[in-house]
Amino acid sequence: MQDHPDHLDPNPGAALSSIARTLQAEPDVDSTLAAIVKAAVDHVDGAEQAGISLVERGRAIRTVAPTDDAVTAIDEVQYRTGQSPCLDAIAEHQVFSTGDLAAEDRWPAFARAAAGFGVRSMLSYRLFVTENTLGALNLYSRTRDAFSRQTQEDGRLFATHAAIALVGAQTEAQLTAAIESRDVIGMAKGILMQRHDVDAVAAFRMLVESSQHSNMKLHQVAAWLVDHRQDL
């Protein structure tokens, strides 16, 4: 195992606290994701590349905020083959690490392809808060045995802070979207009330019926009405 003194910090607790504050200060989900992978490469010993495999609705998984194109290409292999440390970390709720992908037999189809991209070591953490699995943080290195047991434990703490920051950003984005949807629905109701001389209940019923007939979500119908109110 090689030493990486530039990654080491004489006070790791203070460094981790500083990283956590930085992640939670990001303004939106995309910025938070980008900050997580950058901090991982900067502060997790041995990490040269990083990416996040995000679990979406319907359990679909996609790569977000990769540090370079190689991460995206490697992740496409894991989704295609259905095997990798990342997918096992998500499914089995454990940390998975490999010292030499070229000699790895747990994920043979994935390992051969990943090694072809020059990656030798990989470390995957499940990102979760309580029982809610957000995805996995994946770290890559071109060096064999890049991630020591101590690094795995240190990275686990980093992944915990990353998950907390990510779920916070997602929650804030959902609240913002809900408020914006409520406001635009209110505007659409006002337009209908004025034009058709109906009360708020009847106006809302008209929006619901339009949503059902057009197979569009309610807030989408409301937004369309607000945007095209001059043409009606």
Summary of the structure (lengths in Angstrom):
residues: 232
radius of gyration: 23.1
end to end distance: 69.9
largest distance: 76.1
contacts: 736
relative contact order: 0.12
helix: 60%
strand: 14%
